[in-house]
Structures are given as C-alpha cells and as structure tokens.
Amino acid sequence: MKKMNHGSQIFASILVNAVYAMINYPIVLISTLLAPFAFLIVISFVSHGALLPIAIGGALIMTMISAGTSLQGDLSHLKNDFKLQDMIVSSPTSARMYLIGMAISEIVYALPALLVLAILAGLYINTSILGYASIMAVMSIMFIFSISLGFFLSTLTSDVIQSWAFTGIISTILSALPPVYYPISYIPQQFQFIAYISPATYAAQIVQNATGYVTFSNSTLLIDWIVIIAVAAAMTVIAVKKSKWRED
C-alpha cells in the first residue's frame, strides 16, 4: 500500500508540474529547447562545426542544470500562488516524496530537448559504451545537484518573480559562463581559475574527454569526478535538512 501511495504521489507531481503545462500551454516547450540549442548553434557556426561534439555534450549538461534549477520557480509558484505546500505539510506526504515527484516532473518537462540532443549525440559523438555511460552519469549527477539547489533556493524565496530571477542567474553562472560548450583551453590561463568555481566546469571536462575531442589525464578526471559527486552530495544534504518542514 505504501508503494502505491508513493507512486500516486509522484504521478500527481508529474501531472501537476509537467503534463498540465505541456498539454495546455505547448509554447512552454520552446523554452526548454531554446537556451541549449541557441548556444549549440552559435558555437557550431563560430567554430565551423569543429566544436559540435563538445557543444552537444555541453547542451546536455545545460539542459539537466536548467531542468533542476527550474524546480525553484515551479515550487515557488505552487507554494505561494496555489498554497500547495501548505496542503502537503498537513498531509501524510513526506518532503522526500514531494521532492522526488517534482524532480521527475522536471525530467518529463525536459524530455523533448533531451530526445533531440540524444539523437544529435548519436550522430555526432563517436565514443565507446563507457564514454556514453560517463556522459549519462555526469548528467545524472549534475541534475541531482541542480534539483537540490533549486529546492533549497525555493525555500528562501517568497515570490515566483523573485524565483525566476534566481533561476536565470544560477543557470547562467552554472552552465553559460563556464567552458561547457568549448574546452577550457579557450579561456586565457590567468582567468581559468574563475571557471573552476563552477561544478559545471568539472562535469564538462569529463564529458569532453568522453567525446574524444579533448584528452585529460587520469588524475584530472579523478578530481573532476570527486568534485561533482561531493558537490552534489553536499547540496543534497542541505536540501534534505532544509526540507524538514513538519514538526516531529
């Protein structure tokens, strides 16, 4: 019975936060496609196609980060405009199940972009099964990080307009400014330390190495994996601690 209840709670989150908007307002799907593909097209034109595999990998990372950070605006909207969180607090639903359901709904929302990018990756990224597995693992870790960050920020905002501003800023800092769509070697060496402030840089290096376009040493890749896993784990702990909204 518990599993059925959990399944129903997750399904309800998907219906409320993803399916409803996709069916009733199809134009919202354009926003999930626009940002990653805009950068992808620009980088491809500027590099005359040379950076296309890296740009596709970067678009996959950016889509997962955008999907995760979008949770902030969605939760703020449901909490402040529909008072949904007040109802959840007074129901048997746990904060953990609420977060899981909302996280899955963001994946469903991003599916159109992910499907198109997956096709492009199959066409233009020539790598091994292990390479594709590495790319998918990085995408999953970055989504966990960004979904936890989005949830945490949603608890700090009091208005959906404020949330939208935070989402735009965080998305840009995490996925547009770091060398996600191009190698870090394109950044002057004296400024590269700034790029390493963002966990997206470490994620991008793993993906770029997986595409075969840029080769990093094993020690560098090990550090990259440690950083993104540690950051995702730390952000998840913060989100879980913050999500304890029901008094014991």
Secondary structure, DSSP 4 states (H G I P E B T S, - for coil): -HHHHHHHHHHHHHIIIIIHHHHH-TTHHHHHHHHHHHHHHHHHHHTTTTTHHHHHHHHHHHHHHHHHHHHHHHHHHHHHTS-HHHHHHTSS--HHHHHHHHHHHHHHHHHHHHHHHHHHHHHH----HHHHHHHHHHHHHHHHHHHHHHHHHHTT-SSHHHHHHHHHHHHIIIIISSSSSS-GGGS-GGGHHHHTTSHHHHHHHHHHHHHTSS---HHHHHHHHHHHHHHHHHHHHHHHHHT--S--
